[in-house]
Amino acid sequence: MKKRIFRLLSVFCSAVIVISCFSFSGASADEPVGKMSAVYAYVLNDYLFTYGSMHTENAGDSIRGELPHGIVYSDVVNFDNNENPYLVIFLADADYSVASCHIWKYDELKEKAERVAILDVGYSQFADGQGGLFSLASNNEKRYVIYSTLENGSVVRSDYYTVVNGDAFEYVNAPVVLSESGVMDFGNNYFHPDVDVSNYNRYIGEFFDSLKNSAADSVTYDDISERLRDEDEKQMEAVLKDAVKFTDFDIANYSSIDEYRNALNVEPSTDKFYLISEAYNLGDEIYYLRFSTDRTYYNYALLRRSDDAENGYQILKVRTDCIPLSDRELKQIKTDYDRNTLLYKKSKGSLSLLKHSKYGEESNKENHIKIEKSIDKKTHLPIVCIGGGVAIALLTILWVYLYSDNN
């Protein structure tokens, strides 16, 4: 009897512990990396549109004789080791004669970015020999933005800033910093980027692309681009060759089928379709296609496969030279289109795919195992605590029972 009770309690304790672990670690691929990257990419895109990027002919050059303007540096910085790191943008604004550091956070509930801090320094007020320096610093626990006041090139005062749970703070006492890297220093007659901004500030372009790629890589649907039959691929390409004329088109912007059809009749652009890079079946014969042109790599279209559409596919949405959709955005847009009354009826037959890649190699992308999350993220920690407490209590009872008198 004692052995049976021992086995029962052991199995139950194990089950509780396993459930607690799964509850703690469970998260989908796009929570929140993909959507966060897309949101930050839109923020950076707005800054680039407003300010442009600062660049010099050679690395280390200073700007003299003209007011500096443009984004110097941007990065994603995890100030407080939070699940959602922060977007940091350093820039100079010639219109207001300021050097600035802007910090943005990602609000996971609203799925939007919010600016949490602006550090502005007016360099035109400096006397000769005075200046300022923005740096990024870190220790084993946190990250910091440092603003230092300079006198004849030497630091005379430093102010330390960080972000905790979405709120910016300035330190009263300077924290211990293990590493520090300058971003930009300036005075009333010069501006010097401490980071490499040569080659038209190539780093900013690469960082922007990394945000786009992170959003694109979050997609958990299977990429079927290499399994399309030649005739189906040619049919899609014919539609995309016409779709490249759109910069931003969406069927959701129209209230009648006549408005929608009239909007499709626009002048062709000079962009030339190149190839389909990825293709995803979202269900109900709606396909998300990423493609490249002779001008840009980042373009996408959403098509509805329909017997009523010209060339077999109805154009739902097209964006060229854009930020790719993240996994969460794709799921939401599919839900929105399911309610749109302007969509043609889907084709009676399904798209027939090849069993393997037509190029003779299996796709490099791993197959994703989709597990629907039934426990809300906010309940993970309470469940872990409760489950752990129950497990410890049961193990204590088991230990006391085993070492008690057999009578």
Helices and strands as residue ranges (DSSP letters): H 2-25, H 33-51, E 70-77, E 86-93, E 98-107, E 112-122, G 123-125, E 130-138, E 143-151, E 154-164, E 167-170, E 179-186, E 191-193, H 198-217, G 225-227, H 230-243, E 248-250, G 251-253, H 257-263, E 273-283, E 286-293, E 299-305, G 310-312, E 313-320, H 327-338, G 377-379, H 380-402
